Amino acid sequence: MSLSTDVPRGPDPDPDPGPGPGPEPDSQSPDGRAPDQDPGGRTGARRSRPPGERVRFGVSPAALGVVVLWVSILVALPIAALVATSLTGGPRGFWAAVTRPSALAALGITLALAAGVALLNAVAGTVIAWVLVRDDFRGKQLIDALIDLPFALPTIVASIVLLSLYGPESPVGVHLAGTRAGVAMALAFVTLPFVVRAVQPVMRELDDDAEEAAASLGAPGWTIFRRIIWPVLLPAVASGTGLSFARAIGEFGSVVLIGGNLPGRTQIASQYIQQLIEVGDPASAAAVSVVLLVVSFAVLTTLRLVSDRTQRREEAS
């Protein structure tokens, strides 16, 4: 006979206990500070930067001083001197200088031709930029280089060239010397690059996926351009157009020969200002110059505000 004793047994030990909890992580950085402390010991001073947040570096006082000094010498002081000269005869003298019939005629011709040329460049410049970006053809690099020629070519040379082509001895049979059409052509020549160079970078960065999706859904080309492409190009076109206008109202060299400087017909504001200087009336010349300055500043400021608002709207979307 055998005796058996039932001994209660506990739970079987885990054959594979696995890795234990391990040592607790060090709650301090190598220099003895907590991860959320700054070198001064303040907790919570350090934070992680959200994704996409830009790192901005401050500007040293020396750099700011150089900027203020340089802008003052090149821009602020000359403008202040111009305004002071225009007010030599007081507000009444200023008003009388800018409201003379000859001054109003020169300003009217200048603003009208500059606005017309700017609108013309808005269309032609956009088309040229479109062709240079979207098409490949022989001579493309040459045309692209010629666009920048007015930036480097002395404007008086442009006037000589235009007079040779469209003057009294025109080899092509087109006579534009002493006409507003000739002045407009000279202004268009010197202002064309502004629109082209403003639109080209934006057009290169356009996303083709949206255009391809719209085309796959049966949208015609004009609808794709009007609904997808044009809203993106509009700020650049407006910027280039405004710069063209501001450049045109101050142009002088390119219209000296082709325009003829005919008062009331082809005399623009810059030529009228030169005439006032030659007859010994610098105060009136400065007054007309201030009018052109105010118009240019208003146009450029409006463009800046529109551009900033458009950029904020795009970033918000």
Secondary structure, 3 states (H helix, E strand, C coil): CCCCCCCCCCCCCCCCCCCCCCCCCCCCCCCCCCCCECCCCCECCCCCCCCCCCCCCCCCHHHHHHHHHHHHHHHHHHHHHHHHHHCCCHHHHHHHHHCCHHHHHHHHHHHHHHHHHHHHHHHHHHHHHHHHHHCCCCCHHHHHHHHCHHHHCCHHHHHHHHHHHHCCCCCCCCCCCCCHHHHHHHHHHHHHHHHHHHHHHHHHCCCHHHHHHHHHCCCCHHHHHHHHHHHHHHHHHHHHHHHHHHHHHCCCHHHHHHHCCCCCCCCCHHHHHHHHHHCCCHHHHHHHHHHHHHHHHHHHHHHHHHHHHHHHHHHHC
